[in-house]
Amino acid sequence: MLVVIIICALVILFVLGLSLMTINKGYNYKHTVDPIPEKGTDDENSQDKEKQED
């Protein structure tokens, strides 16, 4: 019975360690923001839409 409790405690500690590592990695992730597209690309997109409608 004592062996089972020790194995369960080791599994719990292992899962807890993995969870903490995953959370830490998520907080360290550097998020980036895409730049605002220039107005020239909007004109190209509207021209593409007009071509698709024809």
TIBAFI-759007 format. One record per residue (C-alpha): residue in three letters; x, y, z. Coordinates in pm, whole numbers, padded with zeros to 5 digits, always signed. Layout:
N
ALAXYZ...
This chain:
54
MET+00000+00000+00000LEU+00284+00239+00079VAL+00438+00174-00263VAL+00115+00275-00437ILE+00098+00601-00241ILE+00459+00682-00328ILE+00400+00611-00699CYS+00084+00825-00697ALA+00271+01111-00528LEU+00550+01091-00790VAL+00297+01098-01075ILE+00121+01398-00920LEU+00453+01584-00879PHE+00549+01500-01238VAL+00220+01631-01378LEU+00243+01941-01158GLY+00595+02008-01285LEU+00486+01974-01647SER+00190+02206-01586LEU+00411+02472-01429MET+00660+02450-01715THR+00380+02489-01970ILE+00232+02791-01791ASN+00577+02951-01760LYS+00646+02897-02130GLY+00310+03055-02218TYR+00381+03366-02012ASN+00725+03405-02172TYR+00584+03394-02527LYS+00647+03720-02715HIS+00330+03829-02894THR+00360+04034-03210VAL+00114+04260-03387ASP+00085+04274-03764PRO+00155+04617-03913ILE-00132+04820-04052PRO-00149+04761-04429GLU-00081+05056-04656LYS-00364+05211-04854GLY-00216+05076-05180THR-00292+04720-05079ASP-00656+04809-05006ASP-00696+04938-05361GLU-00551+04615-05496ASN-00792+04411-05285SER-01091+04611-05407GLN-00978+04564-05767ASP-00950+04188-05710LYS-01305+04184-05568GLU-01435+04373-05873LYS-01270+04118-06103GLN-01426+03829-05912GLU-01775+03983-05940ASP-01752+04005-06322
